[in-house]
Amino acid sequence: MKLTRWLALFGFLFLPGICAAQGVPFPVSPPAPNAQMTVCNAPAIGGTPCTNRIQIYGDVALTQPISQPVLIGPTGSYTFFYNSSSAPIQVQITGRPDQVVPGGSGGGGGAGTVTSIATTSPITGGTITTTGTIACGTCVTASGGGSISLAAGQVGFGTGTNAIGGIGPSFLGSPSLFWDNTNGILNVVSSAADSTGKAAITANNLSALSSNVPEAGIIGSESAILTTPTSGNLFGVQGTTLITGGQAVTGVIAGMDASASESGASQTAAELTGFLAEGGSASTGATATNSFGFHAKPQAAGGTLNAAFFADNQTTGATNYAFYSLGGKVHSVGPIDSNGSISANSDGTHAGEMSLLGNTTAPTIPANSFGLIGPNSASFTSWFIQPTATAPAAACIPTLGATASNVSALTCPTSVTATAFLSTTNCAAAGSAANPSVAACTAAPSGSFSCATNASTGTCQVNTTIVTANSRIFVMPSAAEGTNLSVTCNTSSDTGLTAPRLASKSAGASFTINLGTFTTNPLCFNYWIVN
């Protein structure tokens, strides 16, 4: 009896795993109370719920099929099983995005066999399949000779017997890169023929060691004792680039000058400059698309302050400027000064000019600011506005005159004349067949309306919110508005009217007119309101 029980228990534990496929569990997480769930092959088709459904089960042995769609209970907890050999599945649960589960029972890792390794120079020994040795005959793995030399406190790269090692002229073999870790000096030397990627920089400090030296990555200085006045230029660092050969240069050709300072009671200079950019030049036959004395590329984003040019507050001297131009133009495709103003040359000769370029996309307007925007076009005829020489003595209406040489005069007369006056809206409304006959003109300050024969000897009301208590309303009969109003206007005036034509006005709502006797066709009128 005991043996039978143990055999039965053994069979219960192990036989399902031997004789039947094992299911992959899918627990719904997080819980989805009262949601509907559908499981299909991925990608799902047929919308939601999908139609290319797979068979899911309620047990790991895959013996209890579940019909779909599944309604999850109020607790939201639910687990189903699916065949581990299934292709990727897509689980749809109402109220949340679909979830795609890769096919199979999950990925493994770590195990595998390499069947082929190929090698290329300088690595040799391949192709290696199951056995073999990888070697590098030209690699240097220890100090001395070749491409790498290590000395106490030094790391260097170069070629030649004396290309690296030691402090002094012996390390200036070409080409070489030498780092003196003891003194913190980097030396780059190259006089070899030009080649791709060649470095054309030399930074050498060959002065005797001293404790009284500046601390800097690169030090450039100009030291001279003048014995006579000079008109020459004195630079602490001077860089000059000369490019010839008649080839196009899509990059930048630039030189850099950085000036020094002066000292001594009798020493004078016409100018002290922290940074001096010499004007670029192009010889006969050479051209340059742009020429800049100073060019700053876009600055790093995310800082407290990012600027292409920054000047400290200028506080020394009688006249102080962060930027000074001798009559030159200032051009900017962005803000010039977001907090201050723009001042033209005040030499009494130049009127001053500020240009705004056109644009094809309206820029973002910052809050709490005032400004002008160039025309909404990348290319347009220049247009400038020039005010009168004197300010207006009283309130007036600014008026632009016709352009002359692309300039419009800005005047400010106390009265306005024009070839035409146009309202923003113009009414054309037929009155209702009632008394009063009502015409709807929304908020139009002028237009035309008709009054139906039903209102004969009665009134006609025009609804327009433009009316105020101070409105001056002009109403004129017309037989010429039939087309605008889609009616046949009466060609005869109403008769027997003894009251004034304008009966009343209601601010923000309407005005009403009195009507005499008329028959057959409606009366038509034009009106005009002046507030």
DOTIPA-475994 format. One record per residue (C-alpha): residue number from 1; x, y, z. Coordinates in nm, 4 decimals. Each point is the difference from the previous one (the first is absolute). Layout:
! residues N
NUM;X;Y;Z
...
//
This chain:
! residues 531
1;0.0000;0.0000;0.0000
2;0.2779;0.2438;0.0897
3;0.1940;-0.0919;-0.3170
4;-0.3093;0.0724;-0.2095
5;-0.0411;0.3416;0.1616
6;0.3671;0.0922;-0.0640
7;-0.0273;-0.1077;-0.3656
8;-0.3147;0.2070;-0.0398
9;0.1696;0.3024;0.1580
10;0.3070;-0.0477;-0.2227
11;-0.2218;-0.0173;-0.3066
12;-0.1917;0.3141;0.1034
13;0.3185;0.2028;0.0467
14;0.2019;-0.1080;-0.3008
15;-0.2114;-0.1504;-0.2711
16;-0.1697;0.3284;-0.1090
17;0.3422;0.1491;-0.0595
18;0.1060;-0.3000;-0.2038
19;-0.3142;-0.0569;-0.2032
20;-0.1442;0.3484;-0.0538
21;0.1182;0.3477;-0.0991
22;0.0528;0.2580;0.2741
23;-0.1808;0.3359;-0.0180
24;0.1553;0.3443;0.0407
25;-0.1813;0.2049;0.2657
26;-0.1137;0.3582;-0.0640
27;-0.1149;0.1815;0.3154
28;-0.1952;0.3207;-0.0594
29;0.2035;0.2769;0.1640
30;-0.1014;0.2385;0.1313
31;-0.3458;-0.1387;0.0758
32;-0.2782;0.1041;-0.2392
33;-0.3358;-0.0209;0.1835
34;-0.3010;-0.0774;-0.2225
35;0.2079;0.0430;-0.3173
36;-0.0371;-0.2032;-0.3186
37;0.3058;-0.1881;-0.1280
38;0.0749;-0.1531;-0.3418
39;0.3211;-0.1853;-0.0974
40;0.1029;-0.0254;-0.3675
41;0.3014;-0.0694;-0.2160
42;0.2198;0.3083;-0.0424
43;-0.0635;0.2152;-0.1844
44;-0.3668;-0.0016;0.0944
45;-0.2508;0.0514;-0.2786
46;-0.3658;0.0968;-0.0065
47;0.0213;0.2895;0.2439
48;-0.1070;-0.0365;0.3642
49;-0.0849;-0.2683;0.0849
50;0.2357;-0.1659;-0.2484
51;-0.1140;-0.2939;-0.2112
52;0.3164;-0.2114;-0.0540
53;-0.0245;-0.1482;0.3482
54;0.2130;-0.2773;0.1459
55;-0.1142;-0.2718;0.2382
56;0.0671;0.0832;0.3643
57;-0.0420;-0.2281;0.3002
58;-0.0748;0.0115;0.3691
59;0.2716;-0.2452;0.1068
60;0.3699;-0.0563;-0.0618
61;-0.0690;-0.3409;-0.1564
62;-0.2109;0.1721;-0.2701
63;-0.3000;-0.2260;0.0608
64;-0.2596;0.2658;0.0889
65;-0.0791;0.2148;-0.3092
66;-0.1337;0.3517;0.0625
67;-0.2447;0.1717;-0.2345
68;0.0693;0.3573;-0.1113
69;-0.0492;0.2837;0.0565
70;0.0545;-0.0427;0.3762
71;-0.1809;0.2145;0.2566
72;0.2339;0.0581;0.2951
73;-0.1673;0.0043;0.3393
74;-0.0392;0.2910;0.2453
75;0.3368;-0.0711;0.1679
76;0.1822;0.0527;-0.3277
77;0.2329;-0.2958;0.0609
78;0.0218;-0.2576;-0.2795
79;0.2551;-0.2468;-0.1368
80;-0.0224;-0.2052;-0.3177
81;0.2396;-0.2445;-0.1679
82;0.0977;-0.0367;-0.3654
83;0.2124;-0.2433;-0.2020
84;0.3716;0.0698;0.0370
85;0.0543;-0.0652;-0.3706
86;-0.2404;0.2764;-0.0999
87;0.1064;0.2887;-0.2189
88;0.0022;0.3474;0.1611
89;-0.3353;0.0814;0.1552
90;-0.1878;0.3286;0.0491
91;-0.2101;0.0473;0.3131
92;-0.2862;0.2508;-0.0195
93;-0.1469;0.1240;0.3300
94;-0.2591;0.2765;-0.0062
95;0.1220;0.3253;0.1459
96;0.3720;-0.0537;-0.0640
97;0.2421;-0.0312;-0.2953
98;0.0435;-0.3360;-0.1715
99;0.2887;-0.2119;0.1277
100;0.2127;-0.2092;-0.2389
101;0.1750;-0.3044;0.1494
102;0.2876;-0.1652;-0.1954
103;-0.0550;-0.3557;-0.1187
104;0.1334;-0.3066;0.1761
105;0.0546;-0.0492;0.3699
106;0.2572;0.2764;0.0399
107;0.3577;0.0659;-0.0944
108;0.2975;-0.1788;0.1347
109;0.3507;0.1409;0.0399
110;0.3638;-0.0726;0.0561
111;0.0400;-0.3242;-0.1895
112;0.1218;-0.0343;-0.3591
113;0.2754;-0.1128;-0.2326
114;0.2310;0.2151;-0.2136
115;0.0519;-0.1696;-0.3351
116;0.2134;0.2547;-0.1912
117;0.2218;0.2999;0.0854
118;0.1646;0.1934;-0.2840
119;0.3023;0.2272;0.0563
120;0.1390;0.3001;-0.1876
121;0.3347;0.1787;0.0170
122;0.1751;0.0504;0.2354
123;-0.1789;-0.2925;0.1718
124;0.0979;-0.3392;-0.1467
125;-0.0960;-0.3640;0.0513
126;-0.3462;-0.0157;-0.1580
127;-0.2300;-0.1300;-0.1203
128;-0.0352;-0.1907;0.3286
129;-0.2752;-0.2618;0.0210
130;0.0482;-0.2291;0.2975
131;0.3678;0.0531;0.0868
132;0.2710;0.2525;-0.0815
133;0.2112;0.2846;0.1332
134;-0.0548;0.3735;-0.0507
135;0.3210;0.2067;-0.0199
136;0.1131;0.3594;-0.0662
137;0.3593;0.0102;-0.1216
138;0.0276;0.3792;-0.0234
139;-0.1751;0.0932;0.3245
140;0.2205;0.1490;0.2757
141;-0.0981;-0.1216;0.3415
142;0.3004;0.1227;0.1995
143;0.2037;0.3207;0.0273
144;0.2761;0.0884;-0.2428
145;0.0078;0.0736;-0.3741
146;-0.2834;-0.0169;-0.2506
147;-0.3095;0.2083;0.0528
148;-0.0176;0.0136;0.3775
149;0.2586;0.1104;0.2528
150;-0.0602;0.0197;0.3714
151;0.2379;0.1794;0.2334
152;-0.0282;0.1032;0.3606
153;-0.2709;0.2655;0.0258
154;-0.0435;0.0142;-0.3793
155;-0.2264;-0.1382;-0.2693
156;0.0921;0.0661;-0.3633
157;-0.0901;-0.0956;-0.3562
158;0.2203;0.0351;-0.3081
159;0.2729;-0.1603;-0.2133
160;0.3760;0.0181;-0.0143
161;0.2695;-0.0619;0.2556
162;-0.0403;0.3340;0.1751
163;-0.3608;0.0703;-0.0881
164;-0.1060;-0.0491;0.3592
165;0.1712;-0.0007;0.3364
166;0.1896;0.2660;0.1909
167;-0.0483;0.3750;0.0224
168;0.1850;0.2119;-0.2556
169;0.0492;0.0298;-0.3749
170;0.0483;-0.3740;-0.0356
171;-0.3738;-0.0661;0.0161
172;-0.0770;0.2278;-0.2977
173;0.0338;-0.2762;-0.2572
174;-0.2673;0.0234;-0.2663
175;-0.2731;-0.1063;0.0239
176;-0.0502;-0.0415;0.3751
177;-0.2467;0.0512;0.2781
178;0.1655;0.0445;0.3362
179;-0.1640;0.0379;0.3401
180;0.2232;0.1103;0.2869
181;-0.1990;-0.1064;0.3020
182;0.2539;0.1503;0.2409
183;-0.0310;0.3565;-0.1302
184;-0.3420;-0.0251;-0.1652
185;0.1156;0.0868;-0.3546
186;-0.1538;-0.1398;-0.3194
187;0.2122;0.0149;-0.3167
188;-0.1293;-0.0736;-0.3508
189;0.2562;0.0134;-0.2798
190;-0.0547;-0.0739;-0.3674
191;0.2000;0.1083;-0.3023
192;-0.0763;-0.3025;-0.2147
193;-0.1724;0.0189;-0.3381
194;-0.3683;0.0908;0.0152
195;-0.2323;-0.2956;0.0508
196;-0.3539;-0.0712;0.1102
197;-0.0446;0.0759;0.3662
198;0.3435;0.1627;0.0425
199;0.0173;0.2322;0.3015
200;0.1464;0.3413;-0.0805
201;0.0544;0.1206;0.3561
202;0.3115;0.0583;0.2036
203;-0.0076;0.1041;0.3641
204;0.3476;0.0249;0.1541
205;0.1258;0.1480;0.3258
206;0.3785;-0.0178;-0.0145
207;0.0752;0.2537;0.2732
208;0.1995;-0.0966;0.3068
209;-0.2037;-0.1414;0.2848
210;-0.1104;0.2594;0.2515
211;-0.2448;0.0145;0.2866
212;-0.1180;0.3390;-0.1241
213;-0.1807;-0.1087;-0.3174
214;-0.3632;0.0426;-0.1102
215;-0.2348;-0.2939;0.0345
216;-0.1634;-0.0503;-0.3405
217;-0.0565;-0.2648;-0.2630
218;0.1528;0.2189;-0.2715
219;0.2027;0.3126;0.0757
220;0.0767;0.2574;-0.2662
221;0.1732;0.3237;0.0866
222;0.1570;0.2990;-0.1702
223;0.2718;0.1714;0.1988
224;0.1823;0.2983;-0.1471
225;0.1847;0.3036;0.1346
226;-0.0811;0.2848;-0.2360
227;0.2761;0.2462;-0.0724
228;-0.1938;0.2011;-0.2591
229;-0.3696;0.0650;-0.0808
230;-0.1509;-0.2639;-0.2247
231;-0.3080;-0.0293;-0.2169
232;0.0221;-0.3776;-0.0134
233;-0.2276;-0.2466;0.1745
234;0.1030;-0.1888;0.3116
235;-0.1741;-0.3335;0.0606
236;0.0226;-0.2445;0.2856
237;-0.1232;-0.2797;-0.2289
238;-0.0140;0.0253;-0.3773
239;-0.1421;-0.2630;-0.2312
240;0.0034;0.0349;-0.3772
241;-0.1499;-0.2355;-0.2555
242;0.0862;0.0250;-0.3697
243;-0.1851;-0.2301;-0.2402
244;0.0890;-0.0189;-0.3715
245;-0.0553;-0.2464;-0.2836
246;-0.3203;0.1359;-0.1542
247;-0.2262;-0.2571;0.1704
248;-0.3366;0.0635;0.1655
249;0.0036;0.0147;0.3793
250;-0.3368;-0.0808;0.1523
251;0.1372;0.0357;0.3523
252;0.1378;0.3118;0.1681
253;0.3252;0.1841;-0.0720
254;0.0839;0.2112;0.3041
255;0.2835;0.1599;0.1875
256;0.0164;0.0947;0.3671
257;0.1804;0.2801;0.1831
258;-0.0017;0.0478;0.3752
259;0.1612;0.3174;0.1330
260;0.1966;0.0581;0.3192
261;0.0218;0.2859;0.2505
262;0.2464;0.2800;0.0689
263;0.1659;0.1297;0.3116
264;0.2369;0.2780;0.1037
265;-0.0637;0.3637;0.0836
266;0.1182;0.1265;-0.3419
267;-0.1437;-0.2809;-0.2094
268;-0.2914;0.1038;-0.2194
269;-0.2125;-0.1667;-0.2670
270;-0.2724;0.1198;-0.2323
271;-0.2050;-0.3115;0.0726
272;-0.0074;-0.2888;0.2427
273;-0.1972;-0.2955;-0.1347
274;-0.0793;-0.3250;0.1733
275;-0.0779;-0.1674;-0.3298
276;0.0799;0.1356;-0.3445
277;-0.1293;-0.1617;-0.3179
278;0.1800;0.1153;-0.3128
279;-0.2198;0.0626;-0.3018
280;-0.0129;-0.2906;-0.2410
281;0.1275;0.0570;-0.3509
282;-0.0347;-0.1697;-0.3351
283;0.2528;0.0513;-0.2783
284;-0.0931;0.0595;-0.3650
285;-0.2029;-0.2904;-0.1328
286;-0.0782;-0.1421;0.3444
287;-0.3419;0.0272;0.1602
288;-0.1525;-0.0646;0.3401
289;-0.3713;-0.0406;0.0648
290;0.0319;0.1577;0.3446
291;0.2708;0.1893;0.1856
292;-0.0142;0.0334;0.3791
293;0.2321;0.1614;0.2489
294;-0.1516;-0.2164;0.2719
295;-0.2191;-0.3081;-0.0486
296;-0.1587;-0.1811;0.2943
297;-0.1639;-0.3344;-0.0658
298;-0.3177;-0.0995;0.1921
299;0.0648;-0.0175;0.3711
300;-0.0747;-0.2969;0.2238
301;-0.3631;-0.0152;0.1116
302;-0.1205;-0.0444;0.3549
303;0.2288;0.2491;0.1734
304;-0.1050;0.2937;0.2142
305;0.1117;0.2368;-0.2764
306;0.0839;-0.0927;-0.3585
307;0.1394;0.2741;-0.2216
308;0.2025;0.0231;-0.3187
309;0.1576;0.3170;0.1392
310;0.0181;0.1163;0.3624
311;0.1417;0.3297;0.1270
312;0.0408;0.0889;0.3659
313;-0.1434;0.3283;0.1214
314;0.2226;0.2743;-0.1386
315;0.0654;0.2430;0.2876
316;0.3428;0.1501;-0.0756
317;0.0389;0.3181;-0.2037
318;-0.2190;0.2924;-0.1027
319;-0.1924;-0.1934;-0.2663
320;-0.0817;-0.3646;0.0550
321;-0.1461;-0.2396;-0.2561
322;-0.0423;-0.3756;0.0018
323;-0.0080;0.0247;-0.3793
324;0.1138;0.2936;-0.2160
325;-0.0278;0.0320;-0.3769
326;0.1442;0.2820;-0.2109
327;-0.3005;0.0517;-0.2247
328;-0.0384;-0.3658;-0.0919
329;-0.3328;-0.1778;-0.0341
330;-0.1293;-0.2379;0.2653
331;-0.1711;-0.3094;-0.1374
332;-0.1764;-0.2601;0.2111
333;-0.2422;-0.2809;-0.0822
334;-0.0910;-0.0190;0.3690
335;-0.0392;0.2397;0.2956
336;0.2615;0.2768;0.0188
337;-0.0790;0.1096;0.3524
338;-0.2850;-0.1630;0.1904
339;0.0220;0.2436;0.2918
340;0.1336;0.3287;-0.1400
341;-0.0161;0.1965;-0.3210
342;0.1721;0.0589;-0.3330
343;0.1743;0.3348;-0.0519
344;0.1007;0.1375;-0.3398
345;0.3235;0.1882;-0.0586
346;-0.0383;0.3455;0.1561
347;0.2658;0.1755;-0.2093
348;-0.2534;0.2431;-0.1471
349;0.0531;-0.1340;-0.3523
350;-0.1515;-0.3458;-0.0158
351;-0.3761;-0.0397;0.0461
352;0.0349;-0.3556;0.1222
353;-0.1504;-0.3152;-0.1446
354;-0.1456;-0.3210;0.1417
355;-0.1001;-0.2804;-0.2375
356;-0.2297;-0.2943;0.0693
357;0.0357;-0.2949;-0.2347
358;-0.3006;-0.1763;-0.1432
359;-0.0996;-0.3437;0.1207
360;-0.2041;-0.2930;-0.1245
361;-0.1039;-0.1173;0.3460
362;-0.1351;0.2337;0.2671
363;0.2432;0.0005;0.2946
364;-0.1029;-0.0801;0.3554
365;-0.1002;0.3228;0.1746
366;0.1438;0.0280;0.3545
367;-0.2160;0.1229;0.2871
368;0.0294;0.3562;0.1335
369;0.1713;0.1360;-0.3082
370;-0.0479;0.2432;-0.2875
371;0.1506;-0.0130;-0.3424
372;-0.0381;-0.0105;-0.3750
373;0.0026;-0.3061;-0.2244
374;0.1232;-0.0012;-0.3562
375;-0.2432;-0.0806;-0.2811
376;-0.1178;-0.3601;-0.0194
377;0.2135;-0.0743;-0.3051
378;0.3509;-0.1239;-0.0612
379;0.0388;0.2432;-0.2904
380;-0.1724;0.3344;-0.0375
381;0.0605;0.3586;-0.1194
382;0.1639;0.2156;0.2679
383;-0.2325;0.2394;0.1813
384;0.0922;0.2586;0.2603
385;-0.2108;0.2412;0.2048
386;0.1402;0.3457;0.0791
387;-0.1673;0.2329;0.2529
388;-0.0108;0.3780;-0.0294
389;0.2752;0.2116;0.1504
390;-0.2282;0.1379;0.2719
391;-0.2315;-0.1748;0.2435
392;-0.3774;0.0639;-0.0241
393;-0.1285;0.2841;0.2135
394;-0.3329;-0.1687;0.0784
395;-0.1803;-0.3308;-0.0280
396;-0.0138;-0.1126;-0.3610
397;-0.0447;-0.2980;-0.2291
398;0.3267;-0.1539;-0.1340
399;-0.0087;-0.0226;-0.3787
400;0.2408;-0.1620;-0.2464
401;0.0596;0.1699;-0.3309
402;0.0692;-0.1602;-0.3348
403;0.3517;-0.1432;-0.0309
404;0.2796;0.1892;-0.1691
405;0.3225;-0.1971;-0.0468
406;-0.1506;-0.2655;0.2303
407;-0.0566;0.2535;0.2800
408;-0.3434;0.1003;0.1352
409;-0.0314;0.3268;0.1904
410;-0.1681;-0.0359;0.3388
411;-0.2152;0.3039;0.0747
412;-0.2556;0.0640;0.2718
413;-0.2812;0.2338;-0.1186
414;-0.3019;0.0904;0.2140
415;-0.2351;-0.0953;-0.2853
416;0.0059;-0.2891;-0.2434
417;-0.0737;-0.0135;-0.3711
418;-0.0144;-0.3128;-0.2095
419;-0.1171;-0.1206;-0.3383
420;-0.2471;-0.2365;0.1692
421;-0.1289;-0.0873;0.3475
422;-0.0867;-0.3651;0.0499
423;-0.1744;-0.1647;0.2933
424;0.1133;-0.3383;0.1215
425;-0.3515;-0.1428;-0.0465
426;-0.2833;0.0921;-0.2378
427;-0.3597;-0.1107;0.0603
428;-0.2508;-0.1212;-0.2601
429;-0.3152;-0.1229;0.1780
430;-0.3621;-0.0429;-0.1086
431;-0.2603;0.0893;0.2641
432;-0.2383;-0.2570;0.1405
433;-0.3643;-0.0157;-0.1149
434;-0.1368;0.1560;0.3188
435;-0.0581;0.3330;0.1732
436;0.2538;0.1039;0.1012
437;0.1930;-0.1464;-0.2903
438;0.3350;-0.1085;0.1463
439;0.3340;-0.0061;-0.1924
440;0.3003;-0.1743;0.1628
441;0.3287;0.1874;-0.0581
442;0.2051;-0.1473;0.2879
443;0.2586;0.2753;0.0752
444;0.0316;0.1689;-0.3408
445;0.0458;0.3822;0.0116
446;-0.1410;0.0393;-0.3531
447;-0.1939;-0.1893;-0.2642
448;-0.3433;-0.0420;-0.1537
449;-0.3298;-0.1520;0.1220
450;-0.3623;-0.0399;-0.1129
451;-0.3319;0.0389;0.1825
452;-0.2854;-0.2370;-0.0917
453;-0.3447;0.1296;-0.1048
454;-0.1363;-0.1521;0.3240
455;0.1516;0.3022;0.1784
456;-0.1768;0.2627;-0.2176
457;-0.0882;0.2993;0.2259
458;0.1927;-0.1817;0.2729
459;0.3712;-0.0314;0.0841
460;0.3110;-0.1809;-0.1186
461;0.2751;-0.1105;0.2432
462;0.3687;-0.0530;-0.0903
463;0.1912;-0.2126;0.2508
464;0.3712;0.0974;0.0224
465;0.2022;0.0094;0.3204
466;0.2174;0.2840;-0.1308
467;-0.2680;0.2491;0.1129
468;0.0882;0.2141;0.3012
469;-0.1845;0.2749;0.1858
470;0.2138;0.2539;-0.1879
471;-0.0353;-0.1544;-0.3469
472;-0.0801;0.2207;-0.2958
473;-0.2195;-0.2154;-0.2274
474;-0.0609;0.0957;-0.3619
475;-0.2805;-0.1837;-0.1892
476;-0.0591;0.0552;-0.3745
477;-0.2704;-0.1601;-0.2228
478;0.1314;-0.1912;-0.3018
479;-0.1482;-0.1909;-0.2917
480;0.3396;-0.1331;-0.1120
481;0.0661;-0.2642;0.2702
482;-0.2285;-0.2746;-0.1309
483;0.2897;-0.2211;-0.1165
484;0.1848;0.0318;0.3326
485;-0.3164;-0.0772;0.1971
486;-0.1474;-0.2602;-0.2393
487;-0.3308;0.1896;-0.0070
488;-0.1829;0.2298;-0.2420
489;0.0347;0.3460;0.1517
490;-0.2999;0.2324;-0.0129
491;0.0638;0.2768;-0.2523
492;-0.2364;0.2375;0.1802
493;0.0509;0.1622;0.3368
494;-0.2384;-0.0663;0.2867
495;-0.2662;0.2641;0.0397
496;-0.1774;0.1662;0.2876
497;0.2982;-0.0082;0.2381
498;-0.0186;0.2928;0.2410
499;0.2360;-0.1283;0.2747
500;0.3803;0.0226;-0.0291
501;0.1542;-0.2906;-0.1917
502;0.2277;-0.1071;0.2901
503;-0.2339;-0.1072;0.2769
504;0.2407;-0.1280;0.2674
505;0.3369;-0.1613;0.0725
506;0.0957;-0.2604;0.2601
507;0.3645;-0.0041;0.1049
508;0.1710;-0.3298;-0.0808
509;-0.3111;-0.1372;-0.1687
510;-0.1834;0.1817;-0.2838
511;-0.1598;0.3071;-0.1534
512;-0.3600;0.0390;-0.1213
513;-0.1480;0.2109;-0.2833
514;-0.3561;0.1183;-0.0662
515;-0.1765;-0.1016;-0.3243
516;-0.2791;0.1586;-0.2022
517;-0.2397;-0.1785;-0.2326
518;0.1420;-0.2282;-0.2749
519;-0.1227;-0.3084;-0.1860
520;0.1052;-0.2817;-0.2343
521;0.3779;-0.0010;0.0632
522;0.2130;0.0623;0.3075
523;0.1708;0.3331;0.0648
524;0.3812;-0.0095;-0.0220
525;0.2429;0.2224;0.1915
526;0.3727;0.0652;0.0464
527;0.1329;0.0926;0.3459
528;0.3252;0.1301;0.1506
529;0.0858;0.0275;0.3688
530;0.2677;0.2353;0.1366
531;0.0958;-0.0408;0.3648
//
